[in-house]
């Protein structure tokens, strides 16, 4: 199918979601890749991963970019040649990107109960406001917290930044679909807004950072 959803967040921030229903061959025919990215694609063993990779490029093409506008720094963070910030995620059939003149991060995850068993690996003070007796809500909040921390990590792209020790998600309500997270790491002591929504069986989270001058 074509573009699944487009969200205009503000005057220069846009989020796009693609749902991969095409075959790998169909996607490959619609995307032109740099040689290095063609090699990277050919090296992927998972067809889902390949389709997610191409889905990101399809989204870029939707708003006038191509794979040739995208590059990665030494930490693996993606950038656009025109100076705009980009963050990328893909999970199963979905791919999503967010592009802005400000620092941004995005994550999309399938909701799974496994998140409960690994919660102590990525949160600690957040346990104080979570209620494990309400299992469904508990799992959803854990999914949001994980997504926030992934999005913040992508936005910051700092070696050594710890989900558990350096990123804190303040108490939030699922119905409000927004909240704040703080980062305390090295010289950074900042608070950032995040937003989330449920898309089919997935949780999509994005975080907005500091505006930068182009």
TIZA-275861 format. One record per atom (N, C-alpha, C, O): residue in one letter; x, y, z. Coordinates in steps of 0.05 Angstrom, whole numbers, padded with zeros to 5 digits, always signed. Layout:
aXYZ;...
This chain:
x+00017-00024+00000;x+00000+00000+00000;x+00018+00025+00000;x+00041+00023+00006;x+00007+00047-00007;x+00023+00072-00006;x+00027+00082+00022;x+00025+00066+00041;x+00032+00107+00026;x+00037+00119+00052;x+00014+00112+00071;x-00009+00115+00065;x+00022+00101+00095;x+00002+00093+00115;x-00009+00117+00130;x-00033+00119+00135;x+00009+00135+00138;x+00001+00159+00153;x+00023+00180+00152;x+00046+00174+00152;x+00014+00205+00151;x+00032+00228+00152;x+00022+00247+00174;x-00002+00254+00174;x+00040+00256+00191;x+00033+00275+00212;x+00050+00300+00211;x+00074+00298+00212;x+00037+00323+00207;x+00052+00348+00208;x+00052+00357+00237;x+00032+00364+00249;x+00076+00355+00250;x+00078+00361+00278;x+00080+00391+00283;x+00067+00401+00301;x+00096+00404+00268;x+00098+00434+00268;x+00107+00443+00241;x+00108+00427+00222;x+00114+00469+00239;x+00120+00480+00212;x+00143+00466+00198;x+00143+00466+00173;x+00162+00455+00212;x+00184+00442+00199;x+00190+00414+00210;x+00213+00404+00208;x+00170+00401+00221;x+00173+00374+00231;x+00151+00356+00220;x+00128+00362+00224;x+00159+00334+00207;x+00139+00316+00195;x+00146+00287+00201;x+00170+00279+00200;x+00126+00272+00207;x+00128+00243+00213;x+00113+00227+00192;x+00090+00234+00185;x+00125+00207+00181;x+00112+00190+00161;x+00115+00161+00167;x+00135+00152+00178;x+00094+00146+00161;x+00093+00117+00167;x+00086+00102+00142;x+00068+00110+00127;x+00100+00080+00137;x+00095+00063+00114;x+00089+00035+00124;x+00102+00025+00142;x+00069+00022+00112;x+00063-00005+00119;x+00070-00022+00095;x+00058-00019+00073;x+00089-00040+00098;x+00099-00056+00076;x+00080-00079+00069;x+00080-00100+00082;x+00064-00075+00048;x+00048-00097+00038;x+00058-00106+00011;x+00049-00127+00000;x+00077-00092-00001;x+00088-00099-00027;x+00108-00122-00023;x+00117-00127-00001;x+00114-00135-00045;x+00135-00155-00045;x+00162-00141-00044;x+00164-00118-00051;x+00182-00156-00037;x+00209-00145-00037;x+00217-00136-00064;x+00231-00115-00068;x+00209-00151-00084;x+00216-00144-00112;x+00203-00117-00120;x+00215-00101-00133;x+00178-00114-00113;x+00163-00089-00119;x+00177-00065-00106;x+00180-00044-00119;x+00184-00068-00081;x+00198-00046-00067;x+00225-00040-00080;x+00232-00016-00084;x+00239-00061-00086;x+00266-00057-00098;x+00265-00042-00124;x+00283-00026-00131;x+00244-00046-00140;x+00241-00033-00165;x+00235-00003-00163;x+00240+00012-00181;x+00225+00005-00139;x+00217+00033-00136;x+00238+00050-00121;x+00235+00074-00118;x+00260+00037-00112;x+00280+00051-00097;x+00308+00049-00109;x+00317+00027-00116;x+00321+00071-00113;x+00348+00071-00123;x+00367+00076-00099;x+00363+00094-00084;x+00386+00058-00096;x+00404+00058-00073;x+00433+00065-00081;x+00442+00058-00103;x+00447+00078-00063;x+00476+00081-00066;x+00489+00053-00066;x+00477+00034-00055;x+00512+00051-00077;x+00525+00025-00079;x+00529+00013-00051;x+00525-00011-00046;x+00537+00030-00031;x+00542+00020-00004;x+00517+00010+00008;x+00517-00009+00024;x+00494+00023+00002;x+00469+00014+00014;x+00458-00011-00001;x+00445-00028+00012;x+00464-00014-00026;x+00457-00038-00041;x+00472-00062-00028;x+00461-00084-00025;x+00497-00058-00022;x+00513-00080-00009;x+00502-00086+00018;x+00500-00109+00026;x+00494-00065+00033;x+00483-00069+00059;x+00457-00085+00057;x+00452-00103+00073;x+00440-00077+00038;x+00414-00091+00034;x+00419-00120+00027;x+00406-00138+00038;x+00437-00125+00009;x+00443-00153+00001;x+00454-00170+00023;x+00452-00194+00023;x+00466-00157+00043;x+00478-00172+00065;x+00458-00178+00087;x+00464-00194+00105;x+00433-00167+00085;x+00413-00173+00105;x+00400-00200+00100;x+00393-00207+00077;x+00398-00216+00121;x+00387-00243+00118;x+00356-00243+00120;x+00343-00260+00108;x+00345-00225+00135;x+00316-00224+00140;x+00302-00208+00118;x+00309-00185+00112;x+00281-00220+00106;x+00265-00205+00087;x+00250-00182+00100;x+00248-00161+00087;x+00241-00186+00124;x+00228-00164+00139;x+00246-00140+00142;x+00238-00117+00139;x+00272-00146+00149;x+00291-00125+00153;x+00296-00110+00126;x+00298-00086+00126;x+00298-00126+00105;x+00302-00114+00078;x+00279-00096+00071;x+00283-00074+00061;x+00255-00105+00076;x+00231-00089+00069;x+00229-00064+00087;x+00220-00043+00078;x+00237-00067+00112;x+00238-00044+00129;x+00257-00023+00120;x+00251+00001+00120;x+00281-00032+00111;x+00302-00015+00101;x+00292+00000+00076;x+00296+00024+00073;x+00279-00014+00058;x+00268-00002+00033;x+00244+00016+00039;x+00240+00036+00026;x+00228+00008+00059;x+00205+00024+00067;x+00213+00052+00076;x+00200+00072+00071;x+00236+00053+00091;x+00246+00079+00099;x+00253+00096+00075;x+00247+00120+00074;x+00265+00084+00054;x+00272+00099+00030;x+00247+00108+00015;x+00247+00129+00002;x+00226+00091+00015;x+00201+00099+00003;x+00189+00124+00016;x+00179+00142+00003;x+00191+00125+00043;x+00181+00148+00058;x+00197+00173+00051;x+00185+00194+00048;x+00223+00170+00048;x+00239+00193+00041;x+00231+00204+00014;x+00230+00228+00009;x+00226+00186-00005;x+00217+00194-00032;x+00191+00208-00031;x+00185+00225-00049;x+00174+00202-00012;x+00148+00215-00010;x+00150+00245-00006;x+00132+00260-00014;x+00172+00254+00007;x+00175+00282+00012;x+00200+00294-00001;x+00212+00314+00008;x+00208+00281-00023;x+00229+00294-00040;x+00258+00287-00035;x+00275+00298-00047;x+00263+00267-00017;x+00290+00259-00012;x+00295+00232-00025;x+00276+00218-00033;x+00320+00224-00028;x+00327+00197-00037;x+00349+00186-00019;x+00359+00200-00001;x+00356+00161-00024;x+00378+00149-00009;x+00404+00164-00012;x+00421+00163+00006;x+00407+00179-00034;x+00432+00194-00039;x+00433+00219-00021;x+00455+00231-00018;x+00411+00227-00008;x+00411+00249+00010;x+00418+00241+00039;x+00421+00258+00056;x+00419+00215+00043;x+00422+00204+00070;x+00451+00194+00075;x+00463+00181+00058;x+00462+00201+00098;x+00488+00190+00106;x+00488+00185+00136;x+00472+00195+00151;x+00507+00168+00144;x+00510+00160+00172;x+00537+00169+00183;x+00557+00168+00170;x+00536+00179+00208;x+00562+00187+00221;x+00576+00162+00233;x+00566+00140+00230;x+00598+00167+00246;x+00614+00144+00256;x+00599+00129+00279;x+00606+00106+00284;x+00579+00142+00291;x+00563+00129+00312;x+00539+00114+00300;x+00524+00101+00315;x+00536+00116+00274;x+00513+00103+00261;x+00488+00119+00261;x+00467+00109+00253;x+00490+00145+00268;x+00466+00162+00268;x+00461+00172+00240;x+00480+00182+00227;x+00436+00171+00230;x+00430+00181+00203;x+00429+00212+00202;x+00421+00224+00222;x+00436+00223+00180;x+00435+00252+00175;x+00426+00257+00146;x+00429+00240+00129;x+00416+00281+00141;x+00409+00289+00114;x+00429+00310+00105;x+00438+00327+00121;x+00436+00310+00080;x+00456+00328+00069;x+00447+00358+00070;x+00464+00375+00070;x+00421+00363+00072;x+00412+00391+00073;x+00413+00402+00101;x+00405+00425+00105;x+00422+00387+00120;x+00424+00396+00148;x+00400+00389+00165;x+00402+00393+00190;x+00378+00380+00154;x+00356+00371+00170;x+00363+00346+00186;x+00379+00330+00178;x+00349+00344+00209;x+00353+00320+00225;x+00333+00298+00216;x+00310+00304+00209;x+00341+00273+00217;x+00324+00251+00211;x+00328+00228+00231;x+00350+00223+00240;x+00306+00216+00239;x+00307+00192+00255;x+00290+00170+00242;x+00270+00176+00230;x+00299+00145+00245;x+00288+00123+00230;x+00280+00100+00248;x+00294+00095+00268;x+00258+00086+00242;x+00252+00062+00257;x+00237+00043+00238;x+00223+00052+00220;x+00240+00017+00242;x+00223-00002+00228;x+00219-00027+00246;x+00238-00036+00259;x+00195-00037+00245;x+00188-00060+00261;x+00167-00077+00246;x+00145-00067+00241;x+00174-00101+00240;x+00157-00119+00225;x+00148-00105+00199;x+00165-00098+00183;x+00122-00101+00195;x+00113-00090+00169;x+00115-00060+00168;x+00111-00048+00146;x+00121-00047+00190;x+00120-00018+00190;x+00148-00005+00189;x+00168-00016+00200;x+00150+00017+00174;x+00173+00034+00174;x+00163+00062+00180;x+00141+00069+00173;x+00180+00078+00194;x+00172+00105+00200;x+00197+00123+00201;x+00219+00114+00209;x+00193+00148+00193;x+00214+00168+00196;x+00203+00194+00207;x+00179+00199+00204;x+00220+00210+00219;x+00213+00237+00228;x+00235+00255+00219;x+00259+00249+00222;x+00228+00278+00206;x+00248+00296+00195;x+00241+00324+00206;x+00218+00332+00207;x+00262+00339+00215;x+00258+00364+00227;x+00284+00381+00227;x+00305+00371+00222;x+00280+00407+00232;x+00304+00424+00236;x+00314+00423+00265;x+00335+00434+00271;x+00299+00409+00282;x+00307+00405+00310;x+00317+00376+00313;x+00312+00359+00296;x+00331+00371+00335;x+00339+00344+00341;x+00314+00327+00347;x+00296+00337+00361;x+00313+00303+00337;x+00289+00287+00341;x+00297+00257+00343;x+00319+00249+00335;x+00279+00241+00354;x+00283+00213+00355;x+00256+00198+00353;x+00235+00209+00362;x+00256+00175+00341;x+00231+00160+00337;x+00236+00130+00343;x+00258+00120+00338;x+00214+00117+00352;x+00216+00088+00356;x+00188+00076+00352;x+00168+00089+00359;x+00187+00052+00342;x+00161+00038+00338;x+00166+00009+00345;x+00184-00004+00334;x+00149-00002+00363;x+00153-00029+00373;x+00126-00044+00374;x+00106-00033+00380;x+00128-00070+00368;x+00105-00087+00372;x+00101-00092+00402;x+00120-00097+00417;x+00076-00089+00411;x+00070-00093+00439;x+00071-00123+00446;x+00057-00139+00434;x+00089-00129+00465;x+00093-00157+00473;x+00096-00159+00503;x+00108-00141+00516;x+00086-00180+00515;x+00088-00184+00544;x+00117-00188+00553;x+00123-00185+00576;x+00134-00195+00535;x+00162-00199+00541;x+00174-00174+00555;x+00193-00176+00570;x+00163-00151+00548;x+00173-00126+00559;x+00172-00126+00590;x+00189-00114+00603;x+00153-00141+00601;x+00151-00143+00631;x+00175-00157+00643;x+00185-00149+00664;x+00184-00178+00629;x+00206-00194+00640;x+00233-00179+00638;x+00252-00186+00653;x+00235-00160+00621;x+00261-00146+00618;x+00260-00117+00629;x+00279-00102+00626;x+00238-00110+00642;x+00234-00082+00651;x+00257-00073+00669;x+00266-00050+00666;x+00267-00090+00686;x+00289-00081+00705;x+00315-00076+00691;x+00334-00066+00703;x+00317-00082+00665;x+00341-00077+00650;x+00342-00048+00640;x+00364-00038+00634;x+00319-00035+00638;x+00319-00008+00626;x+00305+00013+00644;x+00305+00037+00637;x+00292+00005+00666;x+00280+00025+00684;x+00288+00019+00713;x+00295-00004+00719;x+00286+00040+00729;x+00290+00036+00758;x+00271+00055+00774;x+00253+00046+00787;x+00276+00082+00773;x+00258+00099+00788;x+00229+00099+00777;x+00211+00105+00792;x+00226+00093+00752;x+00198+00093+00740;x+00180+00072+00754;x+00156+00075+00753;x+00192+00051+00766;x+00176+00031+00779;x+00158+00044+00801;x+00137+00032+00808;x+00166+00067+00811;x+00151+00079+00833;x+00123+00088+00825;x+00105+00089+00842;x+00119+00093+00799;x+00092+00101+00791;x+00078+00081+00773;x+00056+00086+00763;x+00090+00058+00770;x+00077+00037+00754;x+00062+00017+00772;x+00070+00012+00794;x+00040+00006+00761;x+00023-00012+00777;x+00022-00039+00763;x+00006-00042+00744;x+00038-00059+00771;x+00038-00085+00758;x+00012-00101+00762;x+00009-00122+00749;x-00005-00092+00780;x-00030-00107+00785;x-00049-00103+00762;x-00067-00120+00758;x-00047-00081+00747;x-00064-00077+00724;x-00047-00084+00699;x-00034-00066+00687;x-00046-00110+00693;x-00026-00120+00674;x-00026-00107+00647;x-00005-00100+00636;x-00050-00102+00635;x-00051-00091+00608;x-00040-00062+00608;x-00024-00055+00590;x-00048-00046+00627;x-00038-00018+00629;x-00009-00018+00636;x+00006-00001+00625;x+00000-00036+00653;x+00028-00038+00661;x+00045-00044+00636;x+00066-00031+00632;x+00036-00063+00620;x+00051-00070+00596;x+00052-00047+00576;x+00073-00041+00565;x+00030-00033+00572;x+00029-00010+00554;x+00048+00012+00563;x+00062+00024+00547;x+00047+00017+00589;x+00065+00039+00599;x+00095+00031+00596;x+00111+00048+00590;x+00101+00006+00601;x+00128-00004+00597;x+00136-00001+00567;x+00159+00007+00561;x+00118-00007+00549;x+00123-00004+00521;x+00129+00026+00514;x+00148+00031+00499;x+00113+00044+00525;x+00118+00072+00520;x+00145+00081+00531;x+00160+00095+00518;x+00151+00073+00556;x+00176+00080+00568;x+00200+00070+00552;x+00219+00084+00547;x+00198+00045+00543;x+00219+00034+00526;x+00222+00050+00500;x+00244+00057+00492;x+00199+00057+00488;x+00200+00072+00463;x+00212+00100+00467;x+00227+00110+00451;x+00205+00113+00490;x+00216+00139+00496;x+00246+00138+00498;x+00260+00154+00487;x+00255+00118+00513;x+00284+00116+00518;x+00299+00109+00492;x+00321+00119+00488;x+00287+00093+00475;x+00299+00088+00449;x+00300+00113+00432;x+00320+00119+00420;x+00278+00128+00432;x+00277+00153+00416;x+00297+00173+00426;x+00311+00187+00411;x+00299+00176+00453;x+00318+00195+00464;x+00346+00186+00458;x+00363+00203+00451;x+00352+00161+00460;x+00379+00150+00454;x+00386+00156+00425;x+00409+00165+00419;x+00367+00152+00407;x+00373+00158+00378;x+00377+00188+00374;x+00395+00196+00359;x+00362+00204+00388;x+00365+00233+00386;x+00392+00243+00396;x+00404+00260+00384;x+00401+00232+00419;x+00425+00241+00431;x+00450+00229+00418;x+00470+00243+00414;x+00448+00204+00412;x+00471+00189+00399;x+00497+00194+00414;x+00516+00203+00402;x+00497+00187+00440;x+00521+00191+00456;x+00530+00164+00467;x+00515+00150+00480;x+00555+00158+00462;x+00566+00133+00472;x+00566+00133+00503;x+00574+00153+00515;x+00556+00111+00514;x+00555+00109+00543;x+00529+00117+00556;x+00525+00113+00580;x+00511+00129+00541;x+00485+00138+00551;x+00469+00113+00559;x+00464+00095+00543;x+00461+00112+00585;x+00447+00089+00595;x+00417+00094+00597;x+00408+00114+00608;x+00401+00075+00586;x+00372+00076+00589;x+00364+00078+00618;x+00347+00094+00626;x+00376+00061+00635;x+00368+00058+00663;x+00378+00081+00680;x+00364+00090+00698;x+00403+00090+00676;x+00415+00108+00694;x+00414+00137+00685;x+00414+00155+00702;x+00411+00143+00659;x+00413+00170+00650;x+00388+00182+00638;x+00386+00206+00635;x+00368+00165+00632;x+00343+00174+00619;x+00320+00168+00638;x+00316+00144+00645;x+00305+00188+00646;x+00282+00184+00664;x+00257+00193+00651;x+00256+00216+00641;x+00237+00176+00651;x+00210+00184+00640;x+00192+00191+00663;x+00186+00175+00681;x+00183+00216+00664;x+00166+00226+00685;x+00138+00212+00683;x+00131+00202+00662;x+00123+00211+00706;x+00097+00199+00705;x+00079+00211+00683;x+00080+00235+00678;x+00064+00193+00670;x+00047+00202+00648;x+00022+00185+00647;x+00021+00163+00659;x+00001+00195+00633;x-00024+00180+00630;x-00026+00171+00601;x-00021+00187+00582;x-00035+00147+00597;x-00037+00136+00570;x-00057+00152+00553;x-00052+00156+00529;x-00078+00162+00565;x-00099+00176+00550;x-00089+00203+00540;x-00100+00214+00520;x-00068+00214+00552;x-00058+00240+00544;x-00039+00238+00520;x-00035+00258+00506;x-00027+00215+00516;x-00009+00210+00493;x+00015+00229+00492;x+00025+00233+00470;x+00023+00239+00514;x+00047+00256+00515;x+00059+00256+00543;x+00046+00247+00562;x+00083+00266+00545;x+00096+00267+00571;x+00124+00280+00568;x+00129+00292+00547;x+00140+00278+00588;x+00167+00289+00587;x+00187+00269+00598;x+00181+00252+00614;x+00211+00271+00587;x+00234+00255+00596;x+00258+00272+00601;x+00262+00292+00587;x+00274+00265+00620;x+00298+00280+00626;x+00323+00263+00620;x+00323+00239+00621;x+00344+00278+00612;x+00370+00265+00607;x+00391+00279+00625;x+00394+00303+00623;x+00404+00263+00641;x+00427+00273+00657;x+00451+00256+00650;x+00453+00233+00659;x+00469+00267+00635;x+00492+00251+00625;x+00514+00271+00617;x+00511+00288+00600;x+00538+00267+00630;x+00560+00284+00624;x+00552+00313+00628;x+00543+00321+00649;x+00554+00330+00607;x+00546+00358+00609;x+00517+00363+00604;x+00507+00386+00606;x+00502+00342+00598;x+00473+00345+00590;x+00455+00343+00615;x+00457+00324+00630;x+00438+00363+00618;x+00417+00362+00639;x+00393+00376+00627;x+00388+00400+00632;x+00377+00361+00612;x+00355+00372+00596;x+00330+00356+00600;x+00330+00332+00607;x+00307+00369+00594;x+00281+00355+00594;x+00269+00359+00566;x+00270+00380+00554;x+00258+00337+00556;x+00247+00337+00528;x+00218+00327+00528;x+00211+00309+00544;x+00201+00338+00511;x+00174+00327+00508;x+00174+00302+00490;x+00190+00300+00472;x+00156+00283+00496;x+00152+00261+00479;x+00123+00257+00473;x+00106+00267+00489;x+00116+00243+00452;x+00089+00238+00443;x+00087+00209+00434;x+00106+00198+00424;x+00064+00197+00438;x+00061+00169+00430;x+00033+00163+00421;x+00014+00178+00428;x+00030+00142+00406;x+00003+00133+00398;x+00004+00103+00391;x+00026+00092+00385;x-00019+00090+00393;x-00021+00062+00386;x-00029+00060+00357;x-00049+00072+00349;x-00015+00044+00342;x-00021+00040+00314;x-00023+00009+00310;x-00003-00005+00311;x-00047+00000+00306;x-00053-00029+00305;x-00041-00041+00331;x-00050-00033+00353;x-00023-00060+00329;x-00012-00073+00354;x+00014-00061+00362;x+00029-00073+00378;x+00021-00038+00352;x+00047-00025+00357;x+00044+00000+00373;x+00023+00013+00374;x+00066+00008+00386;x+00068+00034+00400;x+00089+00050+00385;x+00112+00042+00381;x+00080+00074+00375;x+00098+00093+00362;x+00104+00115+00382;x+00086+00127+00393;x+00130+00122+00385;x+00138+00143+00403;x+00158+00162+00388;x+00175+00152+00373;x+00155+00188+00392;x+00175+00206+00382;x+00181+00227+00403;x+00164+00235+00418;x+00205+00237+00402;x+00215+00256+00421;x+00226+00280+00406;x+00240+00277+00386;x+00220+00304+00416;x+00229+00329+00404;x+00251+00342+00421;x+00248+00345+00445;x+00273+00349+00408;x+00296+00361+00422;x+00299+00390+00416;x+00279+00404+00411;x+00323+00399+00416;x+00330+00427+00413;x+00329+00435+00384;x+00339+00420+00366;x+00318+00459+00378;x+00319+00469+00351;x+00347+00478+00345;x+00361+00489+00361;x+00356+00473+00320;x+00382+00480+00311;x+00381+00499+00287;x+00362+00498+00272;x+00401+00515+00284;x+00402+00535+00262;x+00413+00521+00237;x+00433+00508+00238;x+00398+00525+00215;x+00407+00513+00190;x+00428+00531+00177;x+00438+00524+00155;
